[in-house]
Amino acid sequence: MARGISRQLVVLFAAAAYGQKLGPITADSLRANLTYLASDELEGRATPSRGLDKAADYIADQFKKAKLQPVDGSFFQTAAVADLPGNWKRNLPADAPATVRNVVGLLRGSDRKLRDTYIIVSSHYDHIGTSAAGDDRIFNGANDDASGAVSVIELARALVKAKPKRSILFVTFFGEERGLLGSRYYGQHPLVPIASTLAQLNLEQIGRTDASNGPQVKGANVTGFDFSNLPAILADAAQAAGVRIWKDATSSDAYFSRSDNQSLADLGIPAHTLSVAYDFPDYHKVSDTADKIDYENMAAVDKAIALGLLKLASNAEPPKWNESYAPARKYVEAGRKLHPAPTN
């Protein structure tokens, strides 16, 4: 390849291979959104809280600006706190919000044959709130997981311009830190048909490159890398953006059940979480702040993700669970229940 061709042009050429053109993904846009979502004003985005509600309103507004469509007339999927499982509700003050919301926006596919099949792109937007004491009491949750939420916003903007062939549902979930509450609620009350949902890519901790196992620049990991062929599809597309998507042999399988991909995987949908750093120095500390995010690297990773999503939205064959990999067997069986083999 000629030396004078920039990485951005390579990305554009790769997108063009799918017959589409991505909108811009920029460090400045990511920084602006993340700086707000991880600000003290949102008080750590606990589930439930006023700060979480402010974050939901902000993300919905960004979905509108990106020209996503509401689902069933709304950018929110609302759940009553009283209906959610868990003993944590006993400690809530009397003035906790009574409802919590997943934020959803739909990009309708451009191909008449493929538009009734769906890919979900998701993250959680909650964090763990505030501590009882200390000079700094707010857990801002910049990397965990404001970085994922703003990446979902940025990907929505880019992919709207590209007009993918399949439909893409963008979702930010409440209550991941309370036990995957928002994604489990979605799995019980899906907004698009589960049988027509072909894959989920969940984004978690995209912004920090100072991982505990060493610097992670222009690279990302996928949980359950060998559970399905979805990670390989993403890895192949990401090369054009100069990003390596790889398997962390120590953490890939171990972290599969620890984020919002688990809820849809249990239903039989190939679902994985992509992260830059599984563990980083400020995990669940008040020091996880917006100034420590590597926005340029985050933009590069998001461009790679966008190319992978375009490939998923263009492929005739949907992703499939790996029947030969023993740890994936329960998901293979769930997939068979979701899509029974035809009988003669």
C-alpha positions in Angstrom: 0.0 0.0 0.0 1.3 3.5 -0.9 2.9 5.3 2.0 1.0 8.4 1.4 -2.4 6.8 2.1 -3.6 7.8 5.6 -5.1 5.4 8.1 -8.4 7.3 7.8 -8.5 6.7 4.1 -7.9 3.0 4.7 -10.9 2.9 7.0 -13.0 4.7 4.4 -11.9 2.2 1.7 -12.8 -0.7 4.0 -16.2 0.7 4.6 -16.7 1.3 0.9 -16.0 -2.5 0.4 -19.4 -3.0 2.0 -20.9 -0.3 -0.2 -21.2 2.2 2.6 -19.5 5.3 4.0 -19.0 5.8 7.7 -19.7 9.1 9.4 -16.8 10.6 11.4 -15.7 9.1 14.7 -13.6 11.7 16.6 -11.7 12.0 19.9 -13.2 15.4 20.4 -16.8 14.1 20.2 -16.0 11.2 22.5 -14.3 13.6 25.0 -17.3 16.0 25.1 -19.9 13.3 25.8 -17.8 11.4 28.3 -16.8 14.5 30.2 -20.5 15.1 30.9 -21.5 11.5 31.6 -18.6 11.1 34.1 -19.0 14.6 35.7 -19.8 15.2 39.3 -23.2 16.5 38.3 -24.4 12.9 37.6 -23.3 11.8 41.1 -22.0 8.4 40.1 -25.0 7.3 38.1 -26.2 4.7 40.7 -29.3 2.6 39.9 -31.6 4.2 40.7 -30.7 7.9 41.2 -31.3 11.4 39.8 -27.9 11.2 38.2 -28.8 8.0 36.3 -32.0 9.8 35.1 -29.9 12.7 33.9 -27.6 10.4 32.0 -30.6 8.6 30.4 -32.0 11.9 29.2 -28.7 12.9 27.8 -28.1 9.7 25.9 -31.6 9.8 24.5 -31.0 13.3 23.3 -27.8 12.2 21.5 -29.7 9.3 19.9 -32.3 11.8 18.6 -29.5 14.1 17.2 -28.0 11.0 15.5 -31.3 10.5 13.8 -32.0 7.1 15.3 -35.7 6.1 15.5 -37.6 5.6 18.7 -38.9 2.1 19.4 -42.6 1.9 20.0 -42.7 5.6 20.1 -40.0 6.1 22.8 -36.3 6.2 23.3 -36.8 4.6 26.7 -37.7 1.1 28.0 -39.0 1.8 31.5 -39.0 -0.6 34.4 -40.4 -0.2 37.9 -37.7 -0.4 40.6 -40.2 -2.4 42.7 -40.3 -5.1 40.0 -36.6 -5.6 39.8 -35.0 -8.6 41.7 -32.5 -8.3 44.6 -32.3 -7.3 48.2 -30.4 -4.1 47.4 -33.7 -2.2 47.3 -34.1 -2.4 51.1 -31.4 0.2 51.5 -32.9 2.8 49.1 -34.0 6.1 50.6 -37.7 6.9 50.3 -37.1 9.5 47.6 -35.4 7.1 45.1 -36.7 7.3 41.7 -39.5 4.8 41.3 -38.5 3.8 37.7 -35.3 3.2 35.8 -34.8 3.2 32.0 -32.8 1.4 29.3 -32.1 3.9 26.5 -32.8 2.6 23.0 -32.6 3.8 19.4 -33.1 2.0 16.2 -31.3 2.3 12.9 -33.5 0.6 10.3 -31.6 -1.5 7.8 -31.5 -0.4 4.2 -31.9 -3.8 2.6 -35.4 -5.1 2.1 -34.4 -8.7 2.7 -32.1 -8.1 5.7 -33.8 -5.2 7.5 -36.0 -7.4 9.6 -32.9 -9.0 11.2 -31.1 -7.1 14.0 -27.8 -6.6 15.6 -27.6 -5.1 19.1 -24.8 -2.7 20.1 -24.9 -2.0 23.8 -23.2 -0.8 26.9 -24.2 -0.1 30.5 -24.4 3.6 31.5 -24.8 3.2 35.3 -22.0 3.1 37.9 -21.9 2.7 41.7 -22.9 6.2 42.9 -21.2 7.8 45.9 -19.4 6.7 49.0 -20.5 7.5 52.6 -17.4 9.5 53.5 -14.2 11.1 52.0 -13.0 14.3 50.4 -14.1 12.9 47.0 -17.2 10.9 47.4 -18.3 10.5 43.7 -17.5 7.4 41.7 -17.5 9.0 38.3 -17.1 5.8 36.3 -15.4 7.3 33.3 -14.0 4.1 31.9 -16.6 1.9 33.6 -18.7 2.4 31.7 -19.1 6.0 30.4 -16.6 5.0 27.8 -18.9 2.3 26.5 -21.9 4.5 26.5 -20.3 7.3 24.5 -18.9 4.7 22.1 -22.5 3.5 21.5 -23.5 7.1 20.8 -20.5 7.7 18.4 -21.1 4.4 16.6 -24.7 5.4 16.1 -23.7 8.6 14.4 -21.2 6.9 12.2 -23.4 4.1 11.1 -26.5 6.2 10.4 -24.3 7.7 7.6 -23.4 4.3 6.4 -26.9 2.9 6.0 -26.2 -0.7 7.0 -28.2 -3.4 5.4 -29.4 -5.1 8.6 -31.2 -3.1 11.4 -29.1 -2.1 14.4 -30.5 -1.5 17.8 -28.4 0.7 20.0 -29.0 0.2 23.8 -27.5 1.5 27.0 -28.6 -0.5 30.0 -29.3 0.5 33.6 -28.2 -1.6 36.5 -25.3 -3.6 35.3 -23.5 -2.9 38.5 -26.6 -4.2 40.4 -26.4 -7.6 38.6 -27.1 -7.1 34.9 -30.5 -5.7 35.7 -31.1 -3.7 32.6 -30.0 -6.3 30.1 -31.9 -9.1 31.9 -35.0 -6.9 31.9 -34.5 -6.4 28.1 -34.1 -10.1 27.6 -37.5 -10.7 29.4 -39.1 -7.8 27.5 -37.4 -7.6 24.1 -38.1 -4.6 21.8 -37.3 -6.5 18.6 -37.9 -10.2 18.1 -35.3 -12.4 19.9 -35.5 -15.0 17.1 -34.5 -12.2 14.6 -31.7 -10.8 16.7 -28.6 -12.3 15.2 -25.8 -10.9 17.5 -25.0 -8.5 20.3 -21.8 -6.6 20.7 -21.5 -5.1 24.2 -18.9 -2.4 25.0 -17.2 -2.2 28.4 -14.1 -0.2 29.5 -13.1 1.1 26.1 -11.2 4.2 27.2 -8.2 3.2 29.3 -5.1 1.8 27.8 -3.2 1.4 31.1 -4.4 -2.1 31.7 -3.0 -4.0 34.7 -1.5 -6.6 32.3 0.4 -3.9 30.3 -0.4 -1.1 27.9 -3.2 -1.8 25.4 -2.8 0.6 22.5 -4.6 -0.1 19.2 -5.9 -3.3 20.6 -9.1 -4.8 22.2 -10.1 -8.1 23.7 -13.4 -10.0 23.3 -14.9 -12.1 26.1 -15.6 -15.7 25.1 -13.4 -15.3 22.1 -13.8 -19.0 21.0 -17.5 -19.3 22.0 -18.7 -18.1 18.5 -17.3 -16.8 15.2 -18.4 -13.3 16.0 -15.0 -12.2 17.5 -13.2 -13.5 14.4 -15.5 -11.5 12.1 -14.8 -8.4 14.2 -11.0 -9.1 14.2 -10.9 -9.5 10.4 -12.7 -6.2 9.8 -10.7 -4.3 12.4 -7.4 -4.8 10.7 -8.2 -2.0 8.2 -8.4 0.4 11.1 -5.0 -0.7 12.4 -6.6 -2.3 15.5 -5.9 -5.8 16.7 -8.8 -7.7 18.3 -7.4 -10.6 20.1 -8.0 -13.3 22.8 -6.6 -12.7 26.3 -6.1 -16.3 27.2 -6.3 -15.6 30.9 -9.4 -13.4 31.0 -11.5 -14.0 27.8 -13.6 -16.9 29.1 -13.5 -15.8 32.7 -15.1 -12.5 32.0 -17.8 -13.7 29.6 -20.5 -13.8 32.3 -19.5 -10.5 33.9 -21.2 -8.0 31.6 -24.4 -7.4 29.7 -23.7 -9.8 26.9 -24.6 -12.7 29.3 -28.3 -11.8 29.4 -28.7 -12.3 25.6 -26.2 -15.2 25.4 -28.5 -17.1 27.8 -31.3 -16.7 25.2 -29.1 -18.3 22.5 -27.9 -15.1 20.7 -24.2 -14.9 20.0 -23.2 -12.1 22.3 -19.8 -10.9 23.5 -18.3 -8.0 25.3 -15.4 -6.0 23.8 -13.0 -4.3 26.2 -9.6 -2.5 25.9 -8.7 -3.2 29.5 -10.3 -5.9 31.6 -8.6 -4.5 34.7 -7.1 -1.0 35.3 -5.7 0.8 38.3 -8.8 2.9 39.1 -11.4 0.1 38.7 -14.4 1.0 41.0 -12.5 3.9 42.6 -13.3 7.6 42.8 -10.2 8.1 40.7 -11.8 6.6 37.5 -12.1 10.1 36.0 -12.5 11.5 32.5 -9.0 13.0 32.4 -7.4 9.5 32.3 -9.1 8.4 29.1 -7.1 7.9 25.9 -9.5 9.5 23.5 -7.4 9.1 20.4 -7.0 5.4 21.0 -10.7 5.1 21.9 -11.6 6.7 18.5 -9.4 4.2 16.7 -11.0 1.3 18.5 -14.5 2.6 17.7 -13.6 2.9 14.0 -12.5 -0.7 14.1 -15.8 -1.7 15.8 -17.8 0.3 13.2 -16.1 -1.7 10.4 -16.9 -4.9 12.2 -20.5 -3.9 12.6 -20.8 -3.1 8.9 -19.5 -6.5 8.0 -22.0 -8.1 10.4 -24.8 -6.1 8.8 -23.7 -7.1 5.3 -22.9 -10.8 5.7 -25.5 -13.2 4.4 -24.7 -15.7 7.1 -25.3 -14.7 10.8 -22.8 -15.5 13.5 -22.9 -18.9 15.0 -21.9 -20.5 18.3 -18.9 -22.8 18.2 -20.3 -26.4 18.7 -16.8 -27.8 19.1 -15.8 -25.6 22.1 -16.9 -27.2 25.4 -17.4 -24.0 27.4 -19.9 -22.8 24.8 -22.2 -25.9 24.8 -24.9 -24.4 27.0 -25.2 -21.5 24.5 -25.2 -23.9 21.5 -28.2 -25.6 23.1 -29.9 -22.3 23.8 -29.3 -21.4 20.2 -30.9 -24.6 19.0 -34.0 -23.9 21.2 -34.2 -20.4 19.7 -33.8 -21.7 16.1 -35.0 -25.3 16.0 -33.8 -27.3 13.0 -36.6 -27.8 10.5 -38.3 -31.2 10.5 -39.2 -33.1 7.3 
